[in-house]
């Protein structure tokens, strides 16, 4: 077993694969059921969730490298991670809904689908 697989990074990578698969399936269904405009909005929402998970993976690796076993430093790293993820998610929604003028419901649906993959992947405890 690789050292990274003993920690949460292997699980997050598997969740990223599941997120990507589910988002692509949803985009395909959107093209089939609706049109390319809705599919782009779903894809954008799914990409927000994937970017969110990539940030989590980056911070998890950073915590392993910097904090190690120091609980106080780990808490600080993950607090920073939570704040960055929140700000990034809000900014990406603002760009998608405001600047790009994407339809709100498909964007939110794609995001929820991606976050659902994160939720169920963490319940399964993939490692």
Beta strands, then each sheet from edge to edge (+ up, - down):
end
